[in-house]
Every structure is written in structure tokens, then in C-alpha cells.
Amino acid sequence: MEKDKMTFYNWLLNRLILPIGDVIFNGNYLKYINQWEDFDKKSETELQAIQNKRLQDTLNYAIENIPFYKSVSSPKIDAFPILTKTTLRANTSDLVSTQFNISKLDKHHSSGSSGIQSFTYMTQDHKFFLRAMQTHWWTWSGYQIGDPLLQFGISQQRNFVKRLKDLFYRCTYVKAFGLSEDELKQVLIKVTRKKELVVAGYPSVINQLALASIKTNIKPQIKSVICFGDKLFDHYLKAIKTAFGNDIQIVDTYGCAEGLLIACKQDLDYYYVMSPHVFIEIVDDEGSPVEDGKMGHVLVTSLTNKAMPLIRYKLGDLAIKLPLKDYPDKRLKNYPLLQKVIGRETDIVKTTKGVTLNVHSFTGVLEYYQDIKQYKIIQNNLDAIIIEYIVDHHSELKTSILNDIKTKLNKLTHDCLEIAFKQVTAIKPTPSGKPQIIESNLK
């Protein structure tokens, strides 16, 4: 009976409430969802053709309408300069199309987690496009619009429109960071009454929810998990499956606050790149393309935001494209594939011997020491790192455990780093509120 009621509500929301909402707010939300459903069915050749045309149209449009690009000599991608966050911040108005009045556009800002706050502009219609695209990603997890939803987010001020969204989407909205164990327990109790629940939010807080579920033995009926905003580490994945079931569907997304929803994992251990929306380049420190399969800096070009089309925008992330020869024979979608998203350029530790360690290097070691509740790696120079850590139960780690961790890390770094440990009672998050595993203070 409950399932029938849910099915009817989903139908009512999609066929009546959302169409009315599109009319009231002058949006094309449902139209864009249908568009992405069509993209999902297209062949690799068709998707490539769509991306090629949109990229060429974007480059031509930019030269004609974006003051910042008026001196670009050729409508080819490598003729355009790499756009950094600093450049974006210093030239914001010149990066807005002359076809739009900037005062009538919606202003968005990045989280500032990279240390540099930046701003982008878009039309109201493009906001609907992005919301539809995000919803479409969520459906990859088995979510249907109208399913009960537990969402962790940082937008604590729920205005009228957001409250309406929470109501009609049956969304329980909870703050993403700074939750105590008791607050997590109360969240679990609250959502245990919901059936077929979908959880969406930052992997770090969903991991905390999973650990609280394991500790309290409160087991809500969760059918899928949608991750966005930070990294889904293997030990997070393990905790989520332990708490909510090995068969749970987990979707991991990759995007940025500047209005770029870049890629999403579904059936593979790789990310599908949303090629009708973005064009991705992976380059070295000098801006030259690296071979597929090699790590490099992510440059992303927006193919859908006419008001402010970011071109060759350097996110500050590191990633790897999957070589074509390694593409799986069987996959649900035909979008291009990212092999791995490493994370921020500042999320790596460098050494005097040229060895580079990313966050996974440390999680792969420290996840086996269950007494460590949280940790952070701080590098102030090439010769040394400090590992701040918090332990459960306010105890102290045995010296033998610290020595064991040091031995394993020394093996990874070929003994070229001095490793110091510092037990702390709290670890400061980034300005955006997100936890940070590596803090690199190298110049």
C-alpha cells in the first residue's frame, strides 16, 4: 500500500506539480530532464558530434561576444588562454557576454576551498538546466522524483522556494558539517519511519551517518546514496555498505560551484563525462596536453552557459582520462570516461625525490587504524609532514602504532620525508566547512 501511494505521489509530482512550477517560475526543468534522458541513449559517435558542434559554437560565440576574448586570433581551443581563478576574479565583468545585462543575471560564487573566491553569472534558465542535470544524475541511483530524500547541505537558510522544494520533494534537509554523534542519532531516528529512502550529500558526512548507524544499530531503509561536494574514499564506501547494505546503489558525482556538473559514476569505477555540457582537457604544469592515462590539471570549458561561458577554466583539480583502449566493452552510457579524479592540486604531498602522494596514499594506510577518528596531513616544506590526528575515546595511541604508520608511509616515500605526529582535540575545516585531509603550504 505504501509503495502504491509513493508511486501515485511520484506521478502527481511529475505530471501536475512540477509542470505548474515550471509555469510559475518560467522554467524548463522537465524539458531539460527529458533532454538528458535522450542524451543517455545516444551512441558514442552521436555524443561526440554534439560536443564538437557545441564546442565550436561556444568558441565562435566567445570571440564575437565576450570582451575578454576579443583578441583571440582563432576559434580553436588551444588559441584560448587558460583561465585561472585569479584571472576570473580580476576580469569577471569582461567575461560576461555583451548579449546580457549583468545586473539581471544570477551571481554565483565558488566555495573558496582553494583559497581564492571567484564569481560566475548565469541566466535563470541555466539554473533550471543545472537543477535538471543534477536530478538526472540522481535518477542513475534509482531515485525517482518524489522519493523520500535525506539531503545534507550547506544552504541552511531555506528561503520560500527552497522550503517549497523540500516540501514537494519530501526532503529532510540537514546541515552537512559539525554534526555531533547525538545529532546524527536523531537524524537516523527521524528517517527510520521513511521507506525507500535516498540519501544525498557530502561523502564525509554520509560516512559519519553510516558510522553512527553501525554504533547505535539504528538501520533506516536506504535504497541509494548520491555523493557530491567532496571525495568518496574507499573507507567511506566500506562504512556506507556495512551500515546500509552491500547491494545499495551509490552514485558519485564530480562538479564545481561555478555551475559546472562535470562527471558522474554509475555502473563503472570510472566517471562518465557529461560531454554535451562540458569539454575536458588534462594538461601538464606548462598547459600542454598529457597522454590519456597520465595525471594532469583539469581544464573545463562550459558548452551551455551563454551568459558567461568559462573556457579552459583551471579548476585546481588533478585527474586522469581513461585511454580509449581501456574502455569497457559493456557500459550503460556512451559518454567519455575519466579514469580517476585525484582532487585538488593542494591535496598532494611532494617530496625531494619527486615522489608524489595524494589523499588515497594516506587513506590506504590510515584506514586500518580504527582508533584514529580523524586526521590531517600538513606539509610546510619538501622535507617533512605533520600528521594531526584525533583518537576515539580520548585515549592515546600506542607508540608502536605510530611507528607502524610511519614505516608504511616511509616505504611509499622511499624514506625521503620526516614524519611527525601530533594528537589534537579538533581539526580545523576549510572556510567552506568541508573537511580537508591534506594541507599543503608549499610555495
C-alpha positions as CSV (number, residue, x, y, z in Angstrom):
1,M,0.0,0.0,0.0
2,E,2.8,2.4,0.9
3,K,4.5,1.6,-2.4
4,D,1.3,2.4,-4.3
5,K,0.9,5.7,-2.5
6,M,4.5,6.6,-3.3
7,T,4.0,5.7,-7.0
8,F,0.9,7.8,-7.2
9,Y,2.7,10.7,-5.5
10,N,5.6,10.5,-7.9
11,W,3.2,10.5,-10.8
12,L,1.3,13.5,-9.3
13,L,4.6,15.4,-8.8
14,N,5.9,14.8,-12.3
15,R,2.6,15.3,-14.2
16,L,1.0,18.1,-12.2
17,I,3.0,19.9,-9.5
18,L,6.3,20.2,-11.4
19,P,4.7,21.4,-14.7
20,I,2.8,24.1,-12.7
21,G,6.1,25.0,-11.1
22,D,7.7,25.4,-14.5
23,V,4.9,27.8,-15.5
24,I,5.0,29.8,-12.2
25,F,8.8,30.2,-12.2
26,N,9.2,30.4,-16.0
27,G,11.5,27.4,-16.1
28,N,12.2,24.4,-18.4
29,Y,13.2,21.9,-15.7
30,L,11.2,19.0,-17.0
31,K,12.2,19.8,-20.6
32,Y,15.9,19.6,-19.6
33,I,15.4,16.3,-17.7
34,N,13.9,14.8,-20.8
35,Q,16.8,16.1,-22.9
36,W,19.3,14.4,-20.6
37,E,17.3,11.2,-20.8
38,D,17.7,11.4,-24.6
39,F,21.5,12.0,-24.3
40,D,21.8,8.9,-22.2
41,K,20.5,6.8,-25.1
42,K,22.8,8.2,-27.8
43,S,25.8,6.5,-29.3
44,E,29.4,7.5,-28.8
45,T,29.5,8.9,-32.3
46,E,26.4,11.0,-31.7
47,L,27.6,12.3,-28.4
48,Q,31.0,13.3,-29.9
49,A,29.2,15.1,-32.8
50,I,27.1,17.1,-30.3
51,Q,30.1,18.0,-28.2
52,N,32.1,19.1,-31.3
53,K,29.4,21.3,-32.5
54,R,28.7,22.9,-29.2
55,L,32.4,23.5,-28.6
56,Q,32.9,25.2,-31.9
57,D,29.7,27.3,-31.4
58,T,31.0,28.3,-28.0
59,L,34.4,29.4,-29.2
60,N,32.9,31.4,-32.1
61,Y,30.4,33.0,-29.8
62,A,33.1,33.9,-27.2
63,I,35.2,35.7,-29.8
64,E,32.2,37.7,-31.0
65,N,30.6,38.5,-27.7
66,I,33.0,38.2,-24.7
67,P,35.2,41.2,-24.3
68,F,37.9,39.2,-22.6
69,Y,38.4,37.1,-25.7
70,K,38.2,39.8,-28.4
71,S,42.0,39.4,-29.1
72,V,41.9,35.6,-29.6
73,S,43.1,35.1,-33.1
74,S,41.5,31.7,-33.9
75,P,38.3,29.8,-32.9
76,K,40.4,26.8,-31.8
77,I,40.5,25.6,-28.3
78,D,44.3,25.9,-27.9
79,A,44.2,29.5,-29.1
80,F,42.4,30.5,-25.9
81,P,44.3,31.3,-22.7
82,I,44.0,29.1,-19.7
83,L,41.5,30.8,-17.3
84,T,42.6,30.7,-13.7
85,K,40.5,31.6,-10.6
86,T,42.7,34.7,-10.1
87,T,42.0,35.8,-13.7
88,L,38.3,35.1,-13.4
89,R,38.1,37.2,-10.2
90,A,40.0,40.1,-11.8
91,N,38.1,40.1,-15.1
92,T,34.6,39.0,-14.1
93,S,32.7,41.7,-16.0
94,D,34.8,41.3,-19.1
95,L,34.0,37.5,-19.1
96,V,30.2,38.2,-19.3
97,S,28.7,38.2,-22.8
98,T,27.7,41.6,-24.2
99,Q,24.4,39.9,-25.1
100,F,23.3,40.0,-21.5
101,N,22.8,42.7,-18.8
102,I,25.0,41.6,-15.9
103,S,22.6,43.2,-13.4
104,K,19.8,40.8,-14.5
105,L,21.9,37.6,-14.2
106,D,22.2,35.3,-11.2
107,K,25.5,35.6,-9.4
108,H,27.2,32.5,-8.0
109,H,30.4,32.1,-6.0
110,S,32.7,29.3,-5.5
111,S,33.2,27.7,-2.1
112,G,36.6,29.2,-1.8
113,S,38.1,25.9,-0.7
114,S,41.0,26.5,-3.0
115,G,41.8,29.8,-1.1
116,I,40.5,32.1,-3.9
117,Q,36.9,33.1,-4.1
118,S,35.6,33.5,-7.6
119,F,32.2,34.5,-9.2
120,T,30.2,33.4,-12.2
121,Y,27.0,34.6,-13.7
122,M,24.2,32.7,-15.4
123,T,20.6,33.1,-16.5
124,Q,17.6,31.9,-14.6
125,D,17.0,29.3,-17.4
126,H,20.5,28.0,-17.0
127,K,19.9,27.4,-13.3
128,F,16.9,25.2,-14.3
129,F,19.2,23.4,-16.7
130,L,21.7,22.6,-13.9
131,R,19.0,21.5,-11.5
132,A,17.6,19.2,-14.1
133,M,21.0,17.8,-14.8
134,Q,21.6,17.1,-11.1
135,T,18.2,15.5,-10.8
136,H,19.0,13.3,-13.8
137,W,22.3,12.2,-12.2
138,W,20.3,11.2,-9.1
139,T,18.0,9.0,-11.2
140,W,21.1,7.0,-12.1
141,S,20.9,5.7,-8.5
142,G,17.3,4.5,-8.9
143,Y,15.9,7.7,-7.4
144,Q,12.6,8.9,-8.8
145,I,11.4,12.5,-8.3
146,G,9.2,12.4,-5.2
147,D,11.0,9.6,-3.4
148,P,11.7,10.4,0.3
149,L,15.1,12.2,0.4
150,L,17.6,12.9,3.2
151,Q,19.9,15.7,1.9
152,F,22.9,17.1,3.7
153,G,23.9,20.6,2.5
154,I,25.4,23.9,3.5
155,S,22.5,26.1,2.5
156,Q,21.0,26.4,6.0
157,Q,18.9,29.5,5.1
158,R,15.9,27.8,3.4
159,N,14.1,30.6,1.6
160,F,10.5,30.2,0.4
161,V,11.4,28.5,-2.9
162,K,13.8,26.1,-1.1
163,R,11.2,25.3,1.5
164,L,8.7,24.5,-1.3
165,K,11.3,22.3,-2.9
166,D,11.8,20.4,0.4
167,L,8.1,20.0,0.9
168,F,7.2,18.7,-2.6
169,Y,10.4,16.6,-2.9
170,R,9.7,15.1,0.6
171,C,13.2,16.2,1.5
172,T,14.6,16.2,5.0
173,Y,17.3,18.8,4.8
174,V,20.1,18.6,7.4
175,K,23.3,20.7,7.8
176,A,26.3,19.0,6.3
177,F,29.1,19.7,8.8
178,G,29.6,20.0,12.5
179,L,27.0,17.3,13.5
180,S,27.5,15.7,16.9
181,E,27.0,12.0,17.5
182,D,23.7,12.8,19.2
183,E,22.5,14.9,16.3
184,L,23.4,12.0,13.9
185,K,21.5,9.6,16.1
186,Q,18.4,11.9,16.0
187,V,18.6,12.1,12.2
188,L,18.7,8.3,12.0
189,I,15.7,8.0,14.3
190,K,13.8,10.6,12.2
191,V,14.3,8.9,8.9
192,T,13.7,5.3,10.0
193,R,10.0,6.0,9.5
194,K,10.6,6.6,5.8
195,K,10.6,3.8,3.2
196,E,12.9,3.5,0.2
197,L,14.9,6.5,1.4
198,V,17.5,8.1,-0.8
199,V,20.5,9.9,0.9
200,A,22.3,12.7,-0.9
201,G,25.2,14.9,0.3
202,Y,28.9,15.1,1.1
203,P,30.5,11.6,1.4
204,S,32.3,12.7,4.6
205,V,29.0,13.3,6.4
206,I,27.3,10.3,4.9
207,N,30.2,8.3,6.2
208,Q,29.6,9.8,9.7
209,L,25.9,8.8,9.4
210,A,26.9,5.3,8.5
211,L,29.3,5.0,11.4
212,A,26.6,6.3,13.7
213,S,24.2,3.8,12.3
214,I,26.7,1.0,13.0
215,K,27.3,2.2,16.5
216,T,23.7,2.7,17.5
217,N,22.3,-0.2,15.4
218,I,19.6,2.2,14.0
219,K,19.1,0.9,10.5
220,P,17.0,3.1,8.2
221,Q,15.7,1.6,5.0
222,I,18.0,3.3,2.5
223,K,17.9,2.3,-1.2
224,S,20.6,4.5,-2.7
225,V,23.2,7.1,-1.9
226,I,24.2,10.1,-4.0
227,C,27.6,11.7,-3.3
228,F,28.7,15.2,-4.2
229,G,30.9,18.0,-2.9
230,D,34.0,16.1,-1.7
231,K,35.7,12.8,-2.1
232,L,34.2,9.3,-1.7
233,F,37.1,7.4,-0.2
234,D,37.2,3.6,-0.1
235,H,36.8,3.6,3.7
236,Y,33.7,5.8,3.4
237,L,32.3,3.4,0.8
238,K,33.1,0.4,3.1
239,A,31.3,2.1,6.1
240,I,28.3,3.0,4.0
241,K,27.9,-0.5,2.7
242,T,28.4,-2.0,6.1
243,A,25.7,0.2,7.6
244,F,23.1,0.2,4.8
245,G,23.8,-2.9,2.8
246,N,26.3,-4.2,0.2
247,D,23.7,-4.0,-2.6
248,I,23.0,-0.3,-2.0
249,Q,23.3,1.8,-5.2
250,I,25.9,4.5,-4.9
251,V,26.3,7.4,-7.4
252,D,29.4,9.6,-7.1
253,T,29.4,12.9,-8.8
254,Y,32.1,15.4,-9.8
255,G,31.4,19.1,-10.3
256,C,32.2,22.6,-9.0
257,A,30.3,25.5,-7.5
258,E,30.9,27.7,-10.7
259,G,28.0,25.9,-12.4
260,L,29.8,23.0,-14.0
261,L,28.5,19.5,-13.4
262,I,31.3,17.6,-14.9
263,A,31.1,13.8,-14.5
264,C,29.3,11.0,-12.6
265,K,29.9,7.4,-11.7
266,Q,27.2,4.8,-12.1
267,D,27.9,1.3,-13.2
268,L,31.7,1.6,-13.6
269,D,34.6,2.5,-11.4
270,Y,35.1,5.4,-13.9
271,Y,33.3,8.7,-14.3
272,Y,31.1,9.5,-17.3
273,V,31.9,13.0,-18.6
274,M,28.8,14.9,-19.5
275,S,30.1,15.8,-22.9
276,P,27.0,17.8,-24.1
277,H,27.6,20.2,-21.2
278,V,31.4,20.3,-20.8
279,F,34.7,19.8,-22.7
280,I,37.6,18.5,-20.6
281,E,41.3,18.8,-21.1
282,I,44.0,17.3,-19.0
283,V,47.3,19.3,-19.1
284,D,50.7,19.4,-17.5
285,D,52.2,22.3,-15.5
286,E,53.0,24.2,-18.7
287,G,49.5,23.8,-20.1
288,S,50.4,21.1,-22.7
289,P,48.1,18.1,-23.1
290,V,49.2,14.9,-21.3
291,E,48.6,11.4,-22.6
292,D,45.4,9.7,-21.6
293,G,46.2,7.6,-18.6
294,K,48.5,10.3,-17.1
295,M,47.7,12.6,-14.3
296,G,47.3,16.3,-15.0
297,H,45.5,19.5,-14.3
298,V,41.8,19.7,-15.2
299,L,40.7,22.4,-17.7
300,V,37.0,22.6,-18.3
301,T,35.0,24.5,-20.9
302,S,31.3,25.2,-20.4
303,L,29.2,24.4,-23.5
304,T,25.9,25.6,-22.2
305,N,26.2,28.9,-20.3
306,K,25.8,31.6,-22.9
307,A,25.9,34.4,-20.4
308,M,29.4,33.6,-19.1
309,P,30.9,30.6,-20.9
310,L,34.0,29.7,-19.0
311,I,36.7,28.5,-21.4
312,R,39.7,26.4,-20.4
313,Y,38.9,27.1,-16.8
314,K,41.6,25.7,-14.4
315,L,39.6,24.2,-11.5
316,G,42.7,23.5,-9.4
317,D,41.9,19.7,-9.6
318,L,44.0,16.8,-10.8
319,A,42.5,14.0,-12.8
320,I,43.3,11.2,-15.3
321,K,41.4,10.4,-18.6
322,L,40.9,6.8,-19.3
323,P,42.7,5.7,-22.5
324,L,40.3,4.6,-25.3
325,K,41.9,1.2,-25.4
326,D,40.8,0.6,-21.8
327,Y,37.1,1.5,-22.3
328,P,34.9,-1.4,-21.1
329,D,33.0,-3.3,-23.8
330,K,29.9,-3.1,-21.8
331,R,28.7,0.1,-20.2
332,L,25.4,1.7,-19.6
333,K,26.3,5.1,-21.2
334,N,28.4,6.2,-24.1
335,Y,29.9,9.4,-22.6
336,P,33.7,9.8,-22.5
337,L,35.3,8.4,-19.3
338,L,37.6,9.9,-16.6
339,Q,39.7,7.2,-15.1
340,K,40.1,9.0,-11.8
341,V,39.6,12.3,-10.1
342,I,42.6,12.8,-7.8
343,G,41.3,16.0,-6.2
344,R,42.8,19.5,-5.5
345,E,46.3,20.3,-6.6
346,T,46.8,21.2,-2.9
347,D,45.6,17.7,-2.0
348,I,49.0,16.2,-2.7
349,V,52.3,15.8,-0.8
350,K,55.5,16.4,-2.7
351,T,59.0,15.1,-1.9
352,T,62.6,15.9,-2.7
353,K,62.8,12.6,-4.6
354,G,59.9,13.5,-6.9
355,V,57.5,11.1,-5.3
356,T,54.0,12.5,-5.1
357,L,51.4,11.2,-2.6
358,N,47.7,12.0,-3.0
359,V,45.0,11.6,-0.4
360,H,44.5,8.0,-1.4
361,S,48.1,7.2,-0.4
362,F,47.3,8.2,3.2
363,T,43.8,6.8,3.4
364,G,45.1,3.5,2.1
365,V,47.4,3.3,5.2
366,L,45.4,5.0,7.9
367,E,42.0,3.4,7.3
368,Y,43.3,0.3,9.0
369,Y,43.8,2.0,12.3
370,Q,40.3,2.2,13.7
371,D,41.3,4.2,16.9
372,I,42.1,7.2,14.7
373,K,38.8,9.1,14.3
374,Q,40.1,11.9,12.0
375,Y,43.4,13.1,10.7
376,K,45.0,15.8,8.6
377,I,48.4,15.9,6.8
378,I,50.2,19.2,6.9
379,Q,53.2,19.9,4.6
380,N,55.2,23.2,5.2
381,N,58.3,22.1,3.3
382,L,59.5,19.3,1.0
383,D,61.4,17.5,3.7
384,A,58.7,16.9,6.3
385,I,55.0,16.4,7.1
386,I,53.0,16.6,10.3
387,I,50.1,14.3,10.8
388,E,47.5,15.7,13.2
389,Y,45.1,13.1,14.5
390,I,42.1,12.7,16.8
391,V,41.6,9.4,18.6
392,D,38.4,7.8,19.8
393,H,37.6,7.7,23.5
394,H,40.1,10.4,24.3
395,S,42.8,7.8,24.7
396,E,46.4,7.9,23.3
397,L,47.7,5.8,20.5
398,K,50.5,3.4,21.4
399,T,53.9,4.3,20.1
400,S,54.1,1.0,18.3
401,I,51.0,2.0,16.2
402,L,52.6,5.4,15.3
403,N,55.8,3.7,14.4
404,D,53.9,1.2,12.2
405,I,52.2,4.0,10.3
406,K,55.5,5.8,9.9
407,T,57.1,2.6,8.5
408,K,54.4,2.1,5.9
409,L,54.5,5.8,4.8
410,N,58.3,5.7,4.6
411,K,58.0,2.8,2.3
412,L,55.8,4.8,0.0
413,T,58.1,7.9,0.1
414,H,61.4,6.0,-0.1
415,D,62.3,7.4,3.3
416,C,62.6,11.0,2.0
417,L,60.1,12.6,4.4
418,E,60.4,13.2,8.1
419,I,57.1,12.3,9.6
420,A,55.9,13.8,12.9
421,F,52.6,13.1,14.7
422,K,50.5,15.5,16.8
423,Q,47.5,14.4,18.7
424,V,44.8,17.1,18.8
425,T,41.3,17.5,20.1
426,A,39.9,19.3,16.9
427,I,40.9,19.7,13.3
428,K,40.0,22.9,11.6
429,P,37.9,22.6,8.4
430,T,38.3,24.7,5.3
431,P,36.5,28.0,5.1
432,S,33.6,26.3,3.3
433,G,33.2,23.9,6.1
434,K,34.5,20.9,4.3
435,P,37.0,18.6,6.0
436,Q,40.4,18.6,4.4
437,I,42.9,15.7,4.6
438,I,45.9,17.4,3.1
439,E,47.0,21.0,3.8
440,S,49.9,21.9,1.5
441,N,51.7,25.1,2.4
442,L,54.4,24.8,-0.2
443,K,55.1,27.8,-2.3
